[in-house]
Amino acid sequence: MSERYDLIVVGAGPGGYVAAVRAAQLGMRVACIDKGWVGGTCLQAGCIPSKALLESSQRFHEIQNGLDDHGIVTDSVRLDLAAMMQRKERIVGTMTKGIQGLFKGSKIDYVEGTARIVSASQVDVDTVADGLRTLQGQRLLLATGSIPVELPDLPFDGQHILSSTEALSLEQVPERLAVIGAGAIGLELGSVWARVGAQVQVIEFTDNVLPGMDAEICTQVQRQLKRQGFTFDMATRAASASIEDGIVNLTLVPRDGGDERQLVCDRVLVAVGRQPFAAGIGLDEVGVVCDERGFVSVDEDYRTNVEGIYAIGDLIPGPMLAHKAEAEAVVVVERMADMRPSVNYAAVPGVVYIHPEVASVGLSEEDALASGQQITVGKMLFRANARAHAMDGIEGFIKVIADAQSDRLLGVHIFGAQASHLIGEAVLALEMSASAEDLARTMHAHPTLSEVLREAAAHVA
Ligand SMILES: Cc1cc2nc3c(=O)[nH]c(=O)nc-3n(C[C@H](O)[C@H](O)[C@H](O)COP(=O)(O)OP(=O)(O)OC[C@H]3O[C@@H](n4cnc5c(N)ncnc54)[C@H](O)[C@@H]3O)c2cc1C
C-alpha cells in the first residue's frame, strides 16, 4: 500500500524536523522518516548531550577548584559518573518527547525506519514496526546529516578508538585520553573528561587549535586549556594505534619531519571532522549529483539536480551546525511555498563551549585583511568589567571588526564568559547591517557582560 504526501522529509534532525514542522504549518501533508534518532545527531549524539556533560563537568570542576574564594568550602566532593550520564539521558529523553509531540500536534506522520529513494516521488521505508512501506510524495527533502570522519589507520572500535558518539557515554573516566583533532568537538569533549579527572592530550595536525577561528583567540584558548591540564602535540599526525591489554599505543609522527614517538593512553577520541551521510539512500540510482567531498549539490532554492528532490543541513556544503540546518529548513520549505526568504551565510554564529566559551560571527581579522578590506578593530578585555569580576569571568576579550570607511560591522569574536549568549546581539547587529557606532551607542544594562561588547564596539577607531 502506498501513501501520498505533499512533502516527504528524510531525516528528523534539526534540518529535517524543523522543515517538517514548517511545512505542516504552511498546510502541507508531511511525512518525516528517521531511523529512530528523533532530533538527529544534534539531540541524540551532538549538541545536547555534549552540553549536558559540559555543564555537569564544569560544576564538578568548580566545586573542586573554584569556590574557596567565594567563602564556600567543600571538603569532600566525589563524582557519580552514572548519575551524570543519567541526567544527560533524561534531558535527551525530554527533548525527544518534545519533538515527537510537535510531530503529533502538527499532524506530521513520523515513520521510523530506513529510507531508500526509488524516485523523486517515491520512497521505500524499511520500518521495524510494519516491514516495508512505500510513501509517495510531490516533493522529497533530504536531511540525512553527517557522520564522524574515520581515520583509515585508526578505525573506530567503540572501545578504545572512539568517535564523539561513544565519548559521550563512557562508563568510567579514562585516566589518559588522547584527542585527535583540536576542533570544537575535540576540545569540548576533551574538556568534559579533563574536568572530571582525565589527563587529556590533544594531537593536532595544524599549528593552531580551532583552525579557522580568530588567530588571537586560538592562542589564548590553547594557553587557557594548558592551565586546565591539557597537553598538546601540535603539527603532529596520529599515524596508527596498537592495543594491548586494554592500553593503546598511539604512533605520533611530526608533520614537518623528525622522529616518530609513541603515546600510551587508555582511550583515543578521533575528532577530525564530519562527513555528509547519504550511504545506501539511493542517490546514485536516482542521479543526484554530489561534489567531490560527498556533499549534495543544491541551488539557492536547495533543489538538487533532480526535479522534486531538495537537500539541506550537514548533507550540503557550509558549516556543519544545527542552527544552519534549522535556518535552511525554514527557507527551503517557504521557498517551496513561493515565499522568498534566504539564509544569510555571512551571519552564521560559531560557538565552542569550552571554558571560557568562544563565539564568533562574520569575518575574522585575518579573513578581512586577506580579502583586501580596510578594517578597524576595537577590543575590550573582560577584566575591565565589574560583572565579570563578580562572576569570576575575567578571562578573555571581545573583538569587534568594522569596515574602515563605512564603520559597518564585519565580524565579532568573543573569548570569555557566556560568549554563546553574548554573540546573539552581534549576530542580530550583522543581520541588520549595523555599524560599530550603532552597537556602541546602544544602551546596555549595567552591570552585565554585554557591556564588554558595547565597549569593544566603542573602541573601533
Ligand atoms: C559531539 C557533537 C557536538 C555538536 N555540538 C554542536 C553545537 O553545540 N552546536 C551546533 O550548532 N552543532 C553542533 N553539532 C553539529 C550538529 O549536531 C549538526 O550540525 C546537526 O545535527 C545537523 O543537522 P541535520 O539535520 O543536517 O543532520 P542530523 O542531525 O545528522 O540528522 C540526520 C538524521 O537523518 C537520519 N537518517 C540518515 N539516513 C537515513 C535514512 N536512510 N533513513 C532514515 N533516516 C536517516 C539520521 O538517523 C539522523 O537522525 C555537534 C555535533 C557533534 C557530533
PDBQT file of the ligand as one rigid body, heavy atoms in Angstrom, charges set to zero:
ROOT
HETATM    1  C1  LIG A 501      29.589  15.964  19.602  1.00  0.00    +0.000 C 
HETATM    2  C2  LIG A 501      28.890  16.979  18.729  1.00  0.00    +0.000 A 
HETATM    3  C3  LIG A 501      28.580  18.220  19.246  1.00  0.00    +0.000 A 
HETATM    4  C4  LIG A 501      27.927  19.152  18.463  1.00  0.00    +0.000 A 
HETATM    5  N1  LIG A 501      27.639  20.360  19.012  1.00  0.00    +0.000 NA
HETATM    6  C5  LIG A 501      27.006  21.282  18.277  1.00  0.00    +0.000 A 
HETATM    7  C6  LIG A 501      26.653  22.526  18.846  1.00  0.00    +0.000 A 
HETATM    8  O1  LIG A 501      26.916  22.782  20.019  1.00  0.00    +0.000 OA
HETATM    9  N2  LIG A 501      26.006  23.427  18.080  1.00  0.00    +0.000 N 
HETATM   10  C7  LIG A 501      25.700  23.165  16.756  1.00  0.00    +0.000 A 
HETATM   11  O2  LIG A 501      25.121  24.019  16.102  1.00  0.00    +0.000 OA
HETATM   12  N3  LIG A 501      26.029  21.994  16.183  1.00  0.00    +0.000 NA
HETATM   13  C8  LIG A 501      26.661  21.042  16.912  1.00  0.00    +0.000 A 
HETATM   14  N4  LIG A 501      26.956  19.834  16.349  1.00  0.00    +0.000 N 
HETATM   15  C9  LIG A 501      26.605  19.611  14.932  1.00  0.00    +0.000 C 
HETATM   16  C10 LIG A 501      25.107  19.288  14.753  1.00  0.00    +0.000 C 
HETATM   17  O3  LIG A 501      24.792  18.150  15.511  1.00  0.00    +0.000 OA
HETATM   18  C11 LIG A 501      24.790  19.051  13.291  1.00  0.00    +0.000 C 
HETATM   19  O4  LIG A 501      25.234  20.149  12.526  1.00  0.00    +0.000 OA
HETATM   20  C12 LIG A 501      23.300  18.891  13.070  1.00  0.00    +0.000 C 
HETATM   21  O5  LIG A 501      22.795  17.799  13.809  1.00  0.00    +0.000 OA
HETATM   22  C13 LIG A 501      22.994  18.678  11.585  1.00  0.00    +0.000 C 
HETATM   23  O6  LIG A 501      21.616  18.543  11.422  1.00  0.00    +0.000 OA
HETATM   24  P1  LIG A 501      20.996  17.731  10.202  1.00  0.00    +0.000 P 
HETATM   25  O7  LIG A 501      19.516  17.794  10.386  1.00  0.00    +0.000 OA
HETATM   26  O8  LIG A 501      21.580  18.195   8.933  1.00  0.00    +0.000 OA
HETATM   27  O9  LIG A 501      21.506  16.214  10.363  1.00  0.00    +0.000 OA
HETATM   28  P2  LIG A 501      21.496  15.218  11.605  1.00  0.00    +0.000 P 
HETATM   29  O10 LIG A 501      21.263  15.890  12.880  1.00  0.00    +0.000 OA
HETATM   30  O11 LIG A 501      22.748  14.411  11.466  1.00  0.00    +0.000 OA
HETATM   31  O12 LIG A 501      20.232  14.297  11.326  1.00  0.00    +0.000 OA
HETATM   32  C14 LIG A 501      20.175  13.400  10.265  1.00  0.00    +0.000 C 
HETATM   33  C15 LIG A 501      19.140  12.342  10.579  1.00  0.00    +0.000 C 
HETATM   34  O13 LIG A 501      18.929  11.571   9.399  1.00  0.00    +0.000 OA
HETATM   35  C16 LIG A 501      18.680  10.234   9.756  1.00  0.00    +0.000 C 
HETATM   36  N5  LIG A 501      18.943   9.398   8.601  1.00  0.00    +0.000 N 
HETATM   37  C17 LIG A 501      20.099   9.308   7.895  1.00  0.00    +0.000 A 
HETATM   38  N6  LIG A 501      19.940   8.441   6.862  1.00  0.00    +0.000 NA
HETATM   39  C18 LIG A 501      18.669   7.992   6.933  1.00  0.00    +0.000 A 
HETATM   40  C19 LIG A 501      17.907   7.076   6.150  1.00  0.00    +0.000 A 
HETATM   41  N7  LIG A 501      18.404   6.475   5.069  1.00  0.00    +0.000 N 
HETATM   42  N8  LIG A 501      16.637   6.831   6.530  1.00  0.00    +0.000 NA
HETATM   43  C20 LIG A 501      16.097   7.428   7.607  1.00  0.00    +0.000 A 
HETATM   44  N9  LIG A 501      16.767   8.309   8.373  1.00  0.00    +0.000 NA
HETATM   45  C21 LIG A 501      18.036   8.591   8.042  1.00  0.00    +0.000 A 
HETATM   46  C22 LIG A 501      19.622  10.011  10.933  1.00  0.00    +0.000 C 
HETATM   47  O14 LIG A 501      19.144   8.940  11.740  1.00  0.00    +0.000 OA
HETATM   48  C23 LIG A 501      19.578  11.356  11.657  1.00  0.00    +0.000 C 
HETATM   49  O15 LIG A 501      18.636  11.371  12.695  1.00  0.00    +0.000 OA
HETATM   50  C24 LIG A 501      27.590  18.856  17.113  1.00  0.00    +0.000 A 
HETATM   51  C25 LIG A 501      27.886  17.592  16.587  1.00  0.00    +0.000 A 
HETATM   52  C26 LIG A 501      28.526  16.666  17.373  1.00  0.00    +0.000 A 
HETATM   53  C27 LIG A 501      28.818  15.308  16.787  1.00  0.00    +0.000 C 
ENDROOT
TORSDOF 0
